[in-house]
Amino acid sequence: MTPLDWALLTGYFALLVVIGLQTMKRIKDPDDFAVAGNRIVWPVFFGSLAAAFLGGGASIGVAGATMRDGYVYMFAFCAFGIQTVLVGLFIAPRLKNYRGAHTLGDVMDEHYGKAARVVTGVLSLALCSGILGAQALAIGTVVNATLDVPTGPAVIIGMGVVVLYSSFGGAWAVIQTDMLQFVFLGVFLPVALLIGLHAVGGPASLLDQVPADHLTLLGDYTPLKFLTLFVALLLGETLVPPYAQRTFSTPDSRHAKIGYTMAGFFSFCFYFTAASIGLIALVLYPDIKTDEALPTVVMQLMPVGILGLVIAALLAVVMSTASSYLNSTAVVLTKDVYQPMRVDPLPPKRRLTVERTTSVIVGAAATTFALSVPSIVDALLYSYALWAPTIIVPLFGAVLFGIRSAPAALSAIAAGALVTAVWQWGLDAPFGLADGLIPGVLANLVVYIVVAAATANRYPRRHQPALVAQGEPA
């Protein structure tokens, strides 16, 4: 890289730190740290949410897997965009009915009691830590491939910056940096694609040079393998804590619905961009590691001056997701795990201190995890198995239908977790179904329905108020 590229990249990192430090003055209480005072209107919510979920898996992971398997992986990954649109239309607006909520544990507690809050908190921690680890690994991959810094130190340096601005500035800093990073990824990754297409001779030449099965719907996947991956991506990250926390940050249901839905539609364009860069890497650099597809195209093809900004865009994609999960993990750990175990309520100032402290601790733990998993996609799929078979069905039952049966929720969570574990590790994934997520979700659903029906008289449903439109009183 030239001195100009280094200057632009250094300026980007400095700007992130400045945002975190100046935003610290706005953090007066836990509401500001967790949900930015419930003042995030839909254009900001859209950009922040998109930046939060379009991380290492959606960029480096999709590019690498497409280089290896073809567009089939992109088609499977579109499941995430589909569920984002559906959640935006039907679930996200209803979350605004839970006044004062910061976490999904607040929703689960309202319907199923304190035990459900703690269980949800523990599972949220496990999920967020795993996905945060995947983003930390992605940071190391980008820095290693672009700046030739060893992966270990690269992960530590990148996560250090994330921990610094996230722990100081809380949700306000995370959302502000998300918007900066959204602009970076929305501009410079398409630029990288256009330059890459020019390098291979245009779109038609690219299609002629890649293997034919890389362009088909299923590629070399069997229908069962595709279905397994599609369902994992459809359910594995549905309404995970950072996305719910963003929804709680909006002022009303209208802003939640528009911002969430728009982010889902935007994701389809992003996946296509990342996947196409993976095919360009296959043509130009067939011998590189797949996770290095996107960074290698950037390093080899970008002109002077733009290179530093595009590397910043790659880091922006990953760091925005990492900071979102870090902030959410700290809030969940404090509010849904630590606070319920106390006899006395946690004072607001003390809670704010605990949340900042846990940001640092969780960031260190995620960095350690990042150095122990084989790839970014593996880290994501490991994490998804914790969430979909346990929380999604009871959560949707609560939000959509007002169900309040604690036995139904707790037994369904236990059944889903048990079936997933036995299927995947005890039985070694029989019948060619390589992921225990699908049988785990089915077991979770069946147990939840049966127990909820059996205990309906004892646990009457929660009244669901009409959704409040913008400008209307609650």
C-alpha positions in Angstrom: 0.0 0.0 0.0 1.1 3.6 -0.7 1.4 6.2 2.1 -1.9 7.7 0.9 -3.7 4.3 1.4 -2.1 4.0 4.9 -3.2 7.5 5.8 -6.8 6.8 4.7 -6.9 3.6 6.6 -5.4 5.1 9.7 -7.9 8.0 9.5 -10.7 5.5 9.4 -9.6 3.8 12.7 -9.0 7.1 14.3 -12.5 8.3 13.4 -14.0 5.2 15.1 -12.2 5.9 18.3 -13.2 9.6 18.2 -16.8 8.6 17.8 -16.6 6.3 20.8 -15.0 8.9 23.0 -17.2 11.8 22.1 -20.4 9.6 22.3 -19.4 8.7 25.9 -20.7 12.1 27.0 -24.2 11.2 25.8 -24.4 8.0 27.8 -26.3 9.1 31.0 -28.0 5.8 31.9 -28.5 2.2 30.9 -31.2 3.2 28.4 -28.7 5.2 26.4 -26.1 2.4 26.6 -28.5 -0.4 25.6 -31.1 1.2 23.2 -29.8 4.7 22.4 -32.7 6.3 24.3 -35.3 4.8 21.9 -34.7 7.6 19.4 -33.4 5.7 16.3 -35.7 6.7 13.4 -36.1 4.2 10.5 -33.5 5.5 8.0 -30.8 5.2 10.7 -32.3 1.9 11.9 -32.2 0.5 8.4 -28.5 1.5 7.9 -27.5 0.4 11.4 -29.3 -3.0 11.1 -27.9 -3.7 7.7 -24.4 -2.9 8.8 -24.9 -5.1 11.9 -25.9 -8.3 10.1 -23.9 -7.9 6.9 -20.7 -9.0 8.6 -17.9 -11.4 8.0 -20.2 -14.3 7.1 -22.2 -12.3 4.6 -19.1 -10.8 2.9 -15.9 -12.8 3.3 -17.8 -16.0 4.1 -20.2 -15.7 1.1 -17.4 -14.8 -1.3 -15.3 -17.7 -0.1 -18.0 -20.3 -0.1 -19.1 -19.1 -3.6 -15.6 -19.4 -4.8 -15.7 -23.0 -3.6 -19.2 -24.1 -4.3 -20.7 -21.5 -6.7 -23.9 -19.4 -6.6 -25.7 -22.2 -4.8 -24.3 -20.9 -1.5 -25.5 -17.4 -2.2 -29.0 -18.8 -3.0 -29.0 -20.6 0.4 -27.7 -17.5 2.1 -30.7 -15.5 0.7 -32.7 -17.4 3.4 -31.4 -14.8 5.8 -32.8 -12.0 3.8 -36.1 -13.7 3.5 -36.5 -14.1 7.2 -35.4 -10.5 7.8 -38.2 -9.3 5.5 -40.7 -11.5 7.2 -39.6 -10.5 10.7 -39.8 -6.9 9.7 -43.4 -7.2 8.5 -44.8 -9.4 11.3 -42.6 -9.5 14.4 -40.5 -6.4 14.7 -43.5 -4.0 15.0 -45.0 -6.0 17.8 -41.8 -5.8 19.8 -42.6 -2.2 20.4 -45.6 -3.2 22.4 -43.1 -4.1 25.2 -42.5 -0.7 26.7 -39.1 -0.3 28.3 -37.7 -3.6 26.9 -34.0 -3.7 26.2 -33.5 -7.5 25.5 -35.5 -10.5 24.4 -35.2 -11.6 28.0 -37.6 -8.8 28.9 -40.1 -10.3 26.5 -39.6 -13.8 27.7 -39.9 -12.7 31.3 -43.2 -10.9 30.6 -44.7 -14.2 29.2 -42.8 -17.0 30.9 -41.2 -15.7 34.1 -37.8 -15.2 35.6 -36.4 -18.6 34.8 -37.2 -18.1 31.1 -35.4 -14.8 31.2 -32.2 -16.4 32.6 -32.3 -19.3 30.2 -32.8 -16.9 27.3 -29.9 -14.8 28.6 -27.6 -17.7 28.8 -28.4 -18.9 25.3 -28.1 -15.4 24.0 -24.7 -15.1 25.5 -23.6 -18.4 23.9 -24.9 -17.4 20.5 -23.5 -13.9 20.6 -20.1 -15.0 21.7 -19.9 -17.5 18.9 -20.9 -15.0 16.2 -18.7 -12.4 17.7 -15.9 -14.9 17.5 -16.6 -15.4 13.8 -16.4 -11.6 13.2 -13.2 -11.4 15.2 -11.8 -14.2 12.9 -13.0 -12.2 9.9 -11.2 -9.1 11.1 -8.0 -11.2 11.3 -8.6 -12.6 7.9 -9.0 -9.2 6.3 -6.0 -7.7 8.0 -3.8 -10.7 7.3 -4.7 -10.9 3.6 -4.5 -7.1 2.9 -1.8 -5.8 5.3 0.2 -9.0 5.7 -0.1 -8.9 9.5 -0.3 -12.4 11.2 -3.9 -13.4 12.0 -3.4 -13.6 15.8 -2.1 -10.0 16.2 -4.6 -8.8 13.6 -7.5 -10.2 15.5 -6.3 -8.6 18.7 -5.7 -5.2 17.2 -9.0 -5.1 15.3 -11.1 -6.3 18.3 -9.2 -3.9 20.5 -10.6 -1.0 18.5 -14.1 -2.5 18.5 -14.0 -3.0 22.3 -12.8 0.6 22.8 -15.5 2.4 21.0 -18.3 0.0 22.0 -17.5 -0.1 25.7 -17.2 3.7 25.9 -20.0 4.8 23.7 -22.5 1.9 24.0 -25.4 1.7 21.5 -25.1 5.4 20.5 -21.5 4.8 19.4 -22.3 1.5 17.8 -25.2 3.0 15.8 -23.1 6.0 14.7 -20.2 3.9 13.6 -22.7 1.5 11.9 -23.9 4.4 9.7 -20.4 5.3 8.7 -19.6 1.6 8.0 -22.9 1.2 6.0 -21.8 4.0 3.7 -18.4 2.3 3.2 -19.8 -1.1 2.4 -22.6 0.3 0.2 -20.2 2.2 -2.0 -16.8 0.5 -2.1 -17.8 -3.2 -2.3 -19.8 -2.5 -5.6 -16.7 -0.6 -6.8 -14.6 -3.6 -6.1 -17.0 -5.8 -8.0 -17.0 -3.5 -11.1 -13.2 -3.3 -11.1 -13.0 -7.1 -10.8 -15.4 -7.6 -13.7 -13.2 -5.4 -15.8 -10.2 -7.4 -14.9 -11.8 -10.7 -16.0 -13.1 -9.2 -19.3 -16.7 -8.4 -18.3 -19.7 -10.4 -17.0 -19.9 -12.6 -20.1 -16.2 -13.6 -19.9 -16.6 -14.3 -16.1 -19.6 -16.7 -16.8 -17.5 -18.4 -19.6 -14.5 -19.0 -17.3 -16.2 -20.4 -14.1 -17.4 -24.1 -13.9 -20.9 -24.6 -15.2 -22.2 -26.0 -11.9 -21.1 -22.8 -10.1 -23.9 -21.0 -11.9 -26.8 -23.4 -11.2 -29.4 -23.3 -8.4 -28.1 -26.4 -6.6 -24.5 -26.7 -7.9 -23.1 -30.0 -6.7 -25.3 -29.9 -3.6 -27.9 -32.6 -3.0 -31.4 -31.2 -2.4 -31.1 -32.4 1.3 -27.8 -30.6 1.7 -29.2 -27.4 0.2 -32.3 -27.6 2.4 -30.3 -28.2 5.5 -28.1 -25.1 4.9 -31.1 -23.0 3.8 -33.0 -23.8 7.0 -30.0 -23.2 9.1 -29.5 -19.7 7.6 -33.3 -19.1 7.7 -33.7 -19.8 11.4 -30.2 -19.7 12.9 -29.9 -15.9 13.2 -33.6 -15.0 13.3 -34.2 -12.0 15.7 -31.0 -12.6 17.6 -30.3 -10.2 20.5 -28.5 -7.4 18.5 -31.3 -7.2 16.0 -33.9 -7.2 18.7 -32.0 -4.6 20.5 -31.9 -2.4 17.4 -35.7 -2.8 17.2 -36.2 -1.7 20.8 -34.1 1.4 19.9 -36.8 2.7 17.5 -39.4 5.2 18.8 -42.5 3.2 17.5 -43.7 0.3 15.5 -43.8 2.1 12.2 -40.1 2.9 12.3 -39.3 -0.7 13.4 -41.3 -2.2 10.5 -39.9 0.0 7.7 -36.3 -0.1 8.8 -36.2 -3.9 9.4 -37.9 -4.7 6.1 -35.7 -2.4 4.0 -32.6 -4.0 5.6 -33.8 -7.4 4.4 -34.3 -6.3 0.8 -30.9 -4.6 0.8 -29.2 -7.8 1.9 -30.1 -9.6 -1.4 -28.1 -7.0 -3.4 -25.2 -7.3 -1.0 -25.1 -11.1 -1.1 -25.0 -11.0 -4.9 -22.1 -8.5 -4.8 -20.0 -10.6 -2.4 -20.8 -13.9 -4.2 -19.8 -12.4 -7.6 -16.5 -11.2 -6.2 -15.9 -14.8 -5.0 -16.3 -16.0 -8.7 -13.8 -13.4 -9.8 -11.3 -14.7 -7.3 -11.8 -18.2 -8.6 -10.9 -17.1 -12.1 -8.0 -14.8 -11.2 -6.6 -16.5 -8.1 -7.7 -20.1 -8.1 -5.0 -21.3 -5.6 -5.8 -19.0 -2.7 -7.7 -20.1 0.5 -11.4 -19.5 0.0 -11.7 -17.2 3.0 -9.1 -14.9 1.3 -11.2 -14.5 -1.9 -12.6 -11.0 -1.1 -9.5 -9.5 0.5 -7.3 -10.8 -2.3 -9.4 -9.3 -5.0 -9.3 -6.0 -3.2 -5.5 -6.0 -2.6 -4.6 -7.1 -6.2 -7.0 -5.0 -8.2 -7.8 -1.7 -6.4 -5.9 1.4 -7.6 -3.8 3.7 -5.4 -5.9 5.8 -3.1 -9.0 3.7 -3.4 -7.2 0.7 -1.9 -7.0 2.1 1.6 -10.7 3.1 1.5 -11.8 -0.4 0.2 -9.8 -2.1 2.9 -11.5 0.2 5.4 -14.8 -0.9 3.8 -14.0 -4.5 4.3 -13.1 -3.9 7.9 -16.3 -1.8 8.3 -18.4 -4.7 7.2 -16.9 -6.9 9.9 -16.4 -4.4 12.7 -20.0 -3.1 12.5 -21.3 -6.6 13.2 -18.7 -7.3 15.9 -19.5 -4.1 17.8 -23.3 -4.8 17.6 -22.8 -8.3 19.1 -20.4 -7.0 21.7 -22.8 -4.3 22.9 -25.7 -6.7 22.9 -23.7 -9.4 24.8 -22.8 -6.9 27.6 -26.4 -5.8 28.0 -27.8 -9.4 28.0 -25.2 -10.6 30.5 -25.9 -7.7 32.8 -29.7 -7.5 32.6 -30.8 -11.1 31.9 -28.1 -13.1 33.8 -26.4 -11.0 36.5 -29.2 -8.8 37.6 -31.8 -11.6 38.2 -29.4 -13.4 40.5 -29.2 -10.4 42.8 -31.4 -9.9 45.8 -31.5 -6.1 45.4 -32.1 -4.3 42.1 -28.9 -3.1 40.4 -28.7 0.8 40.6 -28.6 2.4 37.1 -25.0 3.8 37.5 -23.7 0.5 38.7 -25.4 -1.3 35.9 -23.8 1.0 33.4 -20.4 0.3 34.9 -21.1 -3.5 34.8 -22.1 -3.3 31.1 -19.0 -1.5 30.1 -16.8 -3.9 32.1 -18.4 -6.9 30.5 -17.9 -5.5 27.1 -14.1 -5.7 27.7 -14.4 -9.2 29.1 -16.6 -10.6 26.3 -14.4 -9.0 23.7 -11.4 -10.8 25.1 -13.3 -14.1 25.2 -14.4 -13.7 21.6 -10.9 -13.0 20.5 -9.8 -16.3 22.0 -12.6 -18.2 20.3 -11.7 -16.7 17.0 -8.3 -18.3 17.1 -9.7 -21.8 17.7 -12.3 -22.3 14.9 -11.4 -23.5 11.4 -13.3 -20.9 9.3 -15.8 -18.1 9.6 -18.7 -20.1 8.2 -18.0 -22.9 10.7 -18.1 -20.5 13.6 -21.5 -19.2 12.4 -23.0 -22.6 11.9 -21.8 -23.7 15.4 -23.6 -20.7 16.9 -26.8 -21.2 14.9 -27.3 -24.6 16.5 -27.7 -22.9 19.9 -30.5 -20.5 18.9 -33.0 -21.9 16.4 -33.9 -25.1 18.2 -34.4 -23.4 21.5 -35.7 -19.8 21.6 -37.4 -19.0 18.3 -40.6 -21.0 18.7 -41.3 -19.8 22.3 -40.4 -16.2 21.3 -42.8 -16.2 18.3 -45.5 -17.9 20.4 -45.2 -15.1 22.9 -45.1 -12.1 20.5 -47.6 -13.4 17.9 -50.1 -15.3 20.0 -49.6 -13.9 23.6 -48.9 -17.4 25.0 -47.7 -17.2 28.7 -47.2 -20.9 29.6 -43.8 -21.1 31.4 -43.9 -25.0 31.3 -44.4 -24.9 27.5 -41.4 -22.5 26.9 -39.0 -24.2 29.3 -39.8 -27.8 28.2 -39.6 -26.8 24.5 -36.2 -25.2 25.0 -34.9 -28.3 26.8 -36.4 -30.6 24.1 -34.9 -28.6 21.3 -31.5 -28.5 22.8 -31.5 -32.2 23.7 -32.6 -33.4 20.3 -30.1 -31.1 18.5 -27.2 -32.4 20.6 -28.2 -36.0 20.4 -28.8 -35.9 16.6 -25.6 -34.0 15.8 -23.1 -35.5 18.2 -24.7 -38.6 19.8 -26.1 -40.1 16.6 -23.6 -38.5 14.2 -26.3 -36.9 12.0 -28.2 -39.9 10.6 -30.3 -40.0 7.3 -27.9 -37.6 5.6 -29.2 -34.7 7.6 -25.9 -33.2 8.6 -27.2 -30.5 10.9 -29.2 -31.2 14.1 -31.0 -27.9 13.8 -34.0 -29.1 11.8 -34.9 -32.0 14.1 -34.2 -29.8 17.0 -36.6 -27.1 15.8 -39.3 -29.7 15.1 -39.0 -31.2 18.6 -39.1 -27.7 20.0 -42.2 -26.9 18.1 -44.1 -30.1 18.9 -43.3 -29.9 22.7 -44.2 -26.2 22.8 -47.6 -26.8 21.1 -48.5 -29.8 23.2 -47.6 -28.3 26.6 -49.1 -24.9 25.8 -52.4 -26.6 24.8 -52.3 -28.7 28.0 -51.7 -25.7 30.3 -53.9 -23.1 28.4 -56.4 -22.9 31.3 -53.7 -22.3 33.9 -51.9 -19.7 31.8 -54.2 -17.3 30.0 -52.8 -15.5 27.0 -51.4 -12.0 27.2 -53.5 -9.3 25.7 -51.8 -7.9 22.6 -52.5 -4.2 22.3 -53.0 -2.7 18.9 -49.8 -1.5 17.3 -49.2 2.2 17.9 -48.6 4.2 14.7 -46.2 7.1 14.6 -47.4 10.1 16.4 -50.2 8.3 18.2 -50.3 7.9 22.0 -49.3 4.5 23.4 
